[in-house]
Structure formats: C-alpha cells, structure tokens
Amino acid sequence: MATEITKEVLDKFNTAEGRKDIIKDYAGNIFVGKNVDGEDITVKIGDDRFAVTTYQNNGWIRVNEYNKLGQCDTEMYEGKWKEKKND
C-alpha cells in the first residue's frame, strides 16, 4: 500500500547522499504525492535502487531510476497520461 510522501523524503531527492538515504531508510516502501512542481509522483523503493514516476504537467509520464549510489542511471518516457486540449 502506498503512503503519502513527506517533505522529509522529498528533501532527500536534492543530493546523491539524500537519495542513498532514501534507499537505506525506506527500502520496500511506495510513496505517492506531488513534487515541487506540483506534478503527481509515485516513488517505488527497492533494496538497491528506486524509481520515480512523474505524471508531468505537459502530459508525459517520465520514469527516473536511481541506483544505490544515488545517481540517476535511467530516464525514460512511458507515453502520455493526458492529451493536450485544443483551444
């Protein structure tokens, strides 16, 4: 079951050390919430990596994967979650 992401966890995204702590402190957890841009995110944390799925304001779904060193080693797009409205 997913837990609402806290400011403490969000703040750890800012540095490699913080991202390493996310893996160490929260392995096995799933968080949902909003990032600093107000976009919906899901964070799935494993034993040696974690993935952040972002439902971007522009309609794209972006997935960033971070390794045990806190470095982003994968960024991919999984399509669109919404279509742009015609004005």
N, CA, C and O atoms as a GROMACS GRO file, in nm:
protein
  348
    1MET      N    1   0.084  -0.118   0.000
    1MET     CA    2   0.000   0.000   0.000
    1MET      C    3   0.088   0.124   0.000
    1MET      O    4   0.189   0.130   0.070
    2ALA      N    5   0.051   0.221  -0.077
    2ALA     CA    6   0.129   0.344  -0.089
    2ALA      C    7   0.101   0.439   0.028
    2ALA      O    8  -0.010   0.444   0.081
    3THR      N    9   0.204   0.512   0.064
    3THR     CA   10   0.199   0.612   0.171
    3THR      C   11   0.218   0.750   0.110
    3THR      O   12   0.293   0.765   0.013
    4GLU      N   13   0.152   0.849   0.164
    4GLU     CA   14   0.171   0.987   0.118
    4GLU      C   15   0.315   1.029   0.144
    4GLU      O   16   0.367   1.010   0.254
    5ILE      N   17   0.379   1.084   0.043
    5ILE     CA   18   0.519   1.124   0.055
    5ILE      C   19   0.530   1.244   0.149
    5ILE      O   20   0.447   1.334   0.148
    6THR      N   21   0.635   1.243   0.229
    6THR     CA   22   0.656   1.352   0.326
    6THR      C   23   0.758   1.452   0.272
    6THR      O   24   0.833   1.422   0.180
    7LYS      N   25   0.759   1.570   0.331
    7LYS     CA   26   0.858   1.672   0.294
    7LYS      C   27   0.999   1.619   0.321
    7LYS      O   28   1.092   1.648   0.246
    8GLU      N   29   1.015   1.542   0.428
    8GLU     CA   30   1.146   1.485   0.461
    8GLU      C   31   1.200   1.398   0.346
    8GLU      O   32   1.317   1.408   0.310
    9VAL      N   33   1.114   1.314   0.290
    9VAL     CA   34   1.157   1.230   0.179
    9VAL      C   35   1.182   1.315   0.054
    9VAL      O   36   1.282   1.296  -0.014
   10LEU      N   37   1.092   1.409   0.025
   10LEU     CA   38   1.111   1.495  -0.092
   10LEU      C   39   1.243   1.572  -0.084
   10LEU      O   40   1.312   1.586  -0.185
   11ASP      N   41   1.278   1.620   0.033
   11ASP     CA   42   1.401   1.697   0.050
   11ASP      C   43   1.525   1.613   0.021
   11ASP      O   44   1.629   1.666  -0.018
   12LYS      N   45   1.515   1.482   0.040
   12LYS     CA   46   1.630   1.393   0.017
   12LYS      C   47   1.660   1.373  -0.132
   12LYS      O   48   1.767   1.323  -0.166
   13PHE      N   49   1.567   1.410  -0.219
   13PHE     CA   50   1.590   1.398  -0.363
   13PHE      C   51   1.698   1.493  -0.413
   13PHE      O   52   1.752   1.472  -0.521
   14ASN      N   53   1.730   1.596  -0.336
   14ASN     CA   54   1.817   1.704  -0.384
   14ASN      C   55   1.964   1.667  -0.395
   14ASN      O   56   2.037   1.734  -0.468
   15THR      N   57   2.010   1.564  -0.326
   15THR     CA   58   2.152   1.528  -0.330
   15THR      C   59   2.168   1.377  -0.347
   15THR      O   60   2.078   1.299  -0.316
   16ALA      N   61   2.285   1.337  -0.396
   16ALA     CA   62   2.314   1.194  -0.409
   16ALA      C   63   2.312   1.127  -0.272
   16ALA      O   64   2.262   1.015  -0.258
   17GLU      N   65   2.368   1.194  -0.172
   17GLU     CA   66   2.366   1.137  -0.035
   17GLU      C   67   2.224   1.117   0.014
   17GLU      O   68   2.192   1.014   0.074
   18GLY      N   69   2.138   1.214  -0.011
   18GLY     CA   70   1.998   1.203   0.029
   18GLY      C   71   1.929   1.088  -0.041
   18GLY      O   72   1.850   1.015   0.020
   19ARG      N   73   1.958   1.072  -0.172
   19ARG     CA   74   1.896   0.963  -0.246
   19ARG      C   75   1.947   0.828  -0.197
   19ARG      O   76   1.870   0.731  -0.196
   20LYS      N   77   2.073   0.819  -0.157
   20LYS     CA   78   2.125   0.695  -0.097
   20LYS      C   79   2.050   0.665   0.033
   20LYS      O   80   2.018   0.550   0.062
   21ASP      N   81   2.022   0.770   0.112
   21ASP     CA   82   1.948   0.753   0.236
   21ASP      C   83   1.806   0.704   0.212
   21ASP      O   84   1.753   0.626   0.291
   22ILE      N   85   1.745   0.749   0.103
   22ILE     CA   86   1.610   0.703   0.070
   22ILE      C   87   1.610   0.551   0.058
   22ILE      O   88   1.522   0.484   0.113
   23ILE      N   89   1.708   0.496  -0.014
   23ILE     CA   90   1.716   0.351  -0.030
   23ILE      C   91   1.741   0.283   0.104
   23ILE      O   92   1.675   0.185   0.139
   24LYS      N   93   1.836   0.337   0.180
   24LYS     CA   94   1.872   0.278   0.309
   24LYS      C   95   1.755   0.282   0.408
   24LYS      O   96   1.729   0.184   0.478
   25ASP      N   97   1.685   0.395   0.414
   25ASP     CA   98   1.582   0.416   0.516
   25ASP      C   99   1.443   0.368   0.478
   25ASP      O  100   1.361   0.341   0.566
   26TYR      N  101   1.415   0.356   0.348
   26TYR     CA  102   1.277   0.331   0.306
   26TYR      C  103   1.261   0.213   0.210
   26TYR      O  104   1.158   0.203   0.143
   27ALA      N  105   1.360   0.125   0.201
   27ALA     CA  106   1.351   0.010   0.109
   27ALA      C  107   1.221  -0.067   0.134
   27ALA      O  108   1.182  -0.092   0.248
   28GLY      N  109   1.156  -0.103   0.024
   28GLY     CA  110   1.030  -0.178   0.032
   28GLY      C  111   0.906  -0.091   0.039
   28GLY      O  112   0.794  -0.143   0.044
   29ASN      N  113   0.923   0.041   0.040
   29ASN     CA  114   0.809   0.131   0.050
   29ASN      C  115   0.770   0.188  -0.085
   29ASN      O  116   0.850   0.194  -0.178
   30ILE      N  117   0.644   0.230  -0.094
   30ILE     CA  118   0.592   0.303  -0.209
   30ILE      C  119   0.530   0.430  -0.155
   30ILE      O  120   0.449   0.428  -0.062
   31PHE      N  121   0.568   0.542  -0.216
   31PHE     CA  122   0.512   0.672  -0.177
   31PHE      C  123   0.441   0.734  -0.296
   31PHE      O  124   0.480   0.712  -0.411
   32VAL      N  125   0.337   0.810  -0.268
   32VAL     CA  126   0.268   0.888  -0.371
   32VAL      C  127   0.255   1.031  -0.319
   32VAL      O  128   0.255   1.054  -0.198
   33GLY      N  129   0.244   1.124  -0.411
   33GLY     CA  130   0.228   1.264  -0.370
   33GLY      C  131   0.258   1.355  -0.487
   33GLY      O  132   0.237   1.320  -0.603
   34LYS      N  133   0.307   1.474  -0.453
   34LYS     CA  134   0.339   1.575  -0.554
   34LYS      C  135   0.483   1.620  -0.537
   34LYS      O  136   0.535   1.627  -0.426
   35ASN      N  137   0.548   1.649  -0.650
   35ASN     CA  138   0.684   1.702  -0.645
   35ASN      C  139   0.679   1.854  -0.628
   35ASN      O  140   0.571   1.912  -0.613
   36VAL      N  141   0.795   1.918  -0.630
   36VAL     CA  142   0.800   2.063  -0.608
   36VAL      C  143   0.732   2.141  -0.721
   36VAL      O  144   0.700   2.258  -0.703
   37ASP      N  145   0.711   2.077  -0.837
   37ASP     CA  146   0.641   2.142  -0.948
   37ASP      C  147   0.491   2.117  -0.946
   37ASP      O  148   0.419   2.158  -1.037
   38GLY      N  149   0.443   2.048  -0.842
   38GLY     CA  150   0.301   2.019  -0.831
   38GLY      C  151   0.254   1.903  -0.915
   38GLY      O  152   0.134   1.883  -0.932
   39GLU      N  153   0.348   1.825  -0.968
   39GLU     CA  154   0.314   1.709  -1.051
   39GLU      C  155   0.297   1.585  -0.963
   39GLU      O  156   0.368   1.569  -0.864
   40ASP      N  157   0.202   1.499  -1.000
   40ASP     CA  158   0.183   1.374  -0.926
   40ASP      C  159   0.303   1.283  -0.949
   40ASP      O  160   0.353   1.271  -1.060
   41ILE      N  161   0.348   1.219  -0.840
   41ILE     CA  162   0.460   1.125  -0.849
   41ILE      C  163   0.429   0.998  -0.771
   41ILE      O  164   0.350   0.999  -0.676
   42THR      N  165   0.493   0.890  -0.813
   42THR     CA  166   0.495   0.764  -0.740
   42THR      C  167   0.641   0.725  -0.724
   42THR      O  168   0.717   0.725  -0.822
   43VAL      N  169   0.682   0.691  -0.602
   43VAL     CA  170   0.819   0.652  -0.574
   43VAL      C  171   0.818   0.509  -0.522
   43VAL      O  172   0.758   0.480  -0.419
   44LYS      N  173   0.884   0.418  -0.595
   44LYS     CA  174   0.892   0.277  -0.556
   44LYS      C  175   1.036   0.248  -0.518
   44LYS      O  176   1.127   0.263  -0.600
   45ILE      N  177   1.057   0.204  -0.393
   45ILE     CA  178   1.192   0.190  -0.340
   45ILE      C  179   1.225   0.043  -0.318
   45ILE      O  180   1.154  -0.028  -0.246
   46GLY      N  181   1.333  -0.002  -0.382
   46GLY     CA  182   1.380  -0.138  -0.366
   46GLY      C  183   1.500  -0.143  -0.273
   46GLY      O  184   1.534  -0.044  -0.208
   47ASP      N  185   1.565  -0.260  -0.267
   47ASP     CA  186   1.679  -0.278  -0.178
   47ASP      C  187   1.805  -0.206  -0.226
   47ASP      O  188   1.890  -0.170  -0.145
   48ASP      N  189   1.818  -0.185  -0.358
   48ASP     CA  190   1.940  -0.122  -0.408
   48ASP      C  191   1.915  -0.016  -0.514
   48ASP      O  192   2.008   0.028  -0.581
   49ARG      N  193   1.789   0.027  -0.530
   49ARG     CA  194   1.755   0.131  -0.627
   49ARG      C  195   1.613   0.179  -0.600
   49ARG      O  196   1.539   0.117  -0.524
   50PHE      N  197   1.577   0.289  -0.661
   50PHE     CA  198   1.438   0.331  -0.656
   50PHE      C  199   1.400   0.401  -0.786
   50PHE      O  200   1.486   0.451  -0.859
   51ALA      N  201   1.270   0.405  -0.812
   51ALA     CA  202   1.218   0.466  -0.934
   51ALA      C  203   1.115   0.571  -0.897
   51ALA      O  204   1.033   0.553  -0.808
   52VAL      N  205   1.122   0.683  -0.969
   52VAL     CA  206   1.024   0.791  -0.953
   52VAL      C  207   0.948   0.804  -1.084
   52VAL      O  208   1.006   0.833  -1.188
   53THR      N  209   0.818   0.782  -1.078
   53THR     CA  210   0.731   0.802  -1.193
   53THR      C  211   0.663   0.937  -1.176
   53THR      O  212   0.596   0.962  -1.075
   54THR      N  213   0.681   1.024  -1.276
   54THR     CA  214   0.627   1.160  -1.270
   54THR      C  215   0.523   1.176  -1.380
   54THR      O  216   0.551   1.152  -1.497
   55TYR      N  217   0.403   1.217  -1.342
   55TYR     CA  218   0.297   1.249  -1.436
   55TYR      C  219   0.309   1.398  -1.464
   55TYR      O  220   0.246   1.482  -1.398
   56GLN      N  221   0.392   1.429  -1.564
   56GLN     CA  222   0.431   1.567  -1.590
   56GLN      C  223   0.312   1.653  -1.633
   56GLN      O  224   0.214   1.605  -1.691
   57ASN      N  225   0.323   1.782  -1.603
   57ASN     CA  226   0.218   1.877  -1.640
   57ASN      C  227   0.195   1.883  -1.791
   57ASN      O  228   0.087   1.919  -1.836
   58ASN      N  229   0.298   1.849  -1.870
   58ASN     CA  230   0.285   1.851  -2.016
   58ASN      C  231   0.218   1.725  -2.071
   58ASN      O  232   0.205   1.709  -2.192
   59GLY      N  233   0.177   1.634  -1.981
   59GLY     CA  234   0.105   1.515  -2.023
   59GLY      C  235   0.189   1.389  -2.036
   59GLY      O  236   0.134   1.280  -2.051
   60TRP      N  237   0.321   1.401  -2.031
   60TRP     CA  238   0.408   1.285  -2.045
   60TRP      C  239   0.431   1.216  -1.911
   60TRP      O  240   0.427   1.280  -1.805
   61ILE      N  241   0.454   1.084  -1.916
   61ILE     CA  242   0.490   1.006  -1.798
   61ILE      C  243   0.640   0.981  -1.807
   61ILE      O  244   0.688   0.915  -1.900
   62ARG      N  245   0.715   1.035  -1.710
   62ARG     CA  246   0.861   1.018  -1.707
   62ARG      C  247   0.898   0.928  -1.589
   62ARG      O  248   0.845   0.944  -1.479
   63VAL      N  249   0.989   0.833  -1.613
   63VAL     CA  250   1.039   0.746  -1.507
   63VAL      C  251   1.190   0.766  -1.496
   63VAL      O  252   1.264   0.750  -1.592
   64ASN      N  253   1.233   0.802  -1.375
   64ASN     CA  254   1.375   0.814  -1.344
   64ASN      C  255   1.410   0.705  -1.245
   64ASN      O  256   1.342   0.689  -1.144
   65GLU      N  257   1.517   0.629  -1.273
   65GLU     CA  258   1.564   0.526  -1.182
   65GLU      C  259   1.698   0.566  -1.124
   65GLU      O  260   1.788   0.612  -1.195
   66TYR      N  261   1.710   0.549  -0.994
   66TYR     CA  262   1.831   0.587  -0.920
   66TYR      C  263   1.895   0.461  -0.863
   66TYR      O  264   1.826   0.374  -0.809
   67ASN      N  265   2.028   0.452  -0.874
   67ASN     CA  266   2.100   0.335  -0.825
   67ASN      C  267   2.140   0.354  -0.678
   67ASN      O  268   2.108   0.457  -0.617
   68LYS      N  269   2.208   0.255  -0.622
   68LYS     CA  270   2.242   0.257  -0.480
   68LYS      C  271   2.341   0.368  -0.444
   68LYS      O  272   2.359   0.399  -0.326
   69LEU      N  273   2.405   0.430  -0.546
   69LEU     CA  274   2.494   0.543  -0.521
   69LEU      C  275   2.419   0.676  -0.524
   69LEU      O  276   2.478   0.782  -0.505
   70GLY      N  277   2.288   0.668  -0.549
   70GLY     CA  278   2.207   0.789  -0.553
   70GLY      C  279   2.212   0.860  -0.686
   70GLY      O  280   2.168   0.975  -0.697
   71GLN      N  281   2.265   0.794  -0.787
   71GLN     CA  282   2.278   0.854  -0.920
   71GLN      C  283   2.165   0.808  -1.010
   71GLN      O  284   2.125   0.692  -1.007
   72CYS      N  285   2.115   0.899  -1.091
   72CYS     CA  286   2.012   0.864  -1.188
   72CYS      C  287   2.080   0.792  -1.303
   72CYS      O  288   2.162   0.850  -1.373
   73ASP      N  289   2.045   0.665  -1.324
   73ASP     CA  290   2.108   0.591  -1.433
   73ASP      C  291   2.011   0.558  -1.546
   73ASP      O  292   2.051   0.503  -1.648
   74THR      N  293   1.884   0.592  -1.529
   74THR     CA  294   1.786   0.570  -1.636
   74THR      C  295   1.681   0.680  -1.631
   74THR      O  296   1.629   0.714  -1.525
   75GLU      N  297   1.650   0.734  -1.749
   75GLU     CA  298   1.536   0.823  -1.764
   75GLU      C  299   1.463   0.778  -1.890
   75GLU      O  300   1.522   0.770  -1.997
   76MET      N  301   1.336   0.748  -1.875
   76MET     CA  302   1.259   0.702  -1.990
   76MET      C  303   1.118   0.762  -1.984
   76MET      O  304   1.072   0.808  -1.880
   77TYR      N  305   1.054   0.759  -2.097
   77TYR     CA  306   0.918   0.810  -2.108
   77TYR      C  307   0.827   0.694  -2.144
   77TYR      O  308   0.856   0.615  -2.234
   78GLU      N  309   0.715   0.686  -2.072
   78GLU     CA  310   0.622   0.574  -2.091
   78GLU      C  311   0.493   0.617  -2.160
   78GLU      O  312   0.388   0.558  -2.140
   79GLY      N  313   0.502   0.720  -2.240
   79GLY     CA  314   0.384   0.766  -2.313
   79GLY      C  315   0.319   0.884  -2.244
   79GLY      O  316   0.380   0.952  -2.161
   80LYS      N  317   0.195   0.908  -2.282
   80LYS     CA  318   0.121   1.022  -2.228
   80LYS      C  319   0.010   0.975  -2.136
   80LYS      O  320  -0.051   0.870  -2.158
   81TRP      N  321  -0.014   1.053  -2.034
   81TRP     CA  322  -0.125   1.024  -1.945
   81TRP      C  323  -0.243   1.116  -1.971
   81TRP      O  324  -0.354   1.090  -1.924
   82LYS      N  325  -0.219   1.223  -2.046
   82LYS     CA  326  -0.330   1.312  -2.085
   82LYS      C  327  -0.296   1.372  -2.220
   82LYS      O  328  -0.180   1.388  -2.256
   83GLU      N  329  -0.398   1.406  -2.292
   83GLU     CA  330  -0.381   1.471  -2.421
   83GLU      C  331  -0.400   1.621  -2.404
   83GLU      O  332  -0.477   1.666  -2.319
   84LYS      N  333  -0.328   1.696  -2.484
   84LYS     CA  334  -0.339   1.841  -2.480
   84LYS      C  335  -0.476   1.882  -2.533
   84LYS      O  336  -0.522   1.834  -2.637
   85LYS      N  337  -0.540   1.972  -2.460
   85LYS     CA  338  -0.671   2.020  -2.502
   85LYS      C  339  -0.655   2.124  -2.612
   85LYS      O  340  -0.565   2.208  -2.608
   86ASN      N  341  -0.742   2.116  -2.710
   86ASN     CA  342  -0.741   2.218  -2.817
   86ASN      C  343  -0.814   2.341  -2.768
   86ASN      O  344  -0.920   2.331  -2.706
   87ASP      N  345  -0.757   2.456  -2.795
   87ASP     CA  346  -0.821   2.582  -2.752
   87ASP      C  347  -0.916   2.634  -2.856
   87ASP      O  348  -0.978   2.738  -2.836
   0.00000   0.00000   0.00000
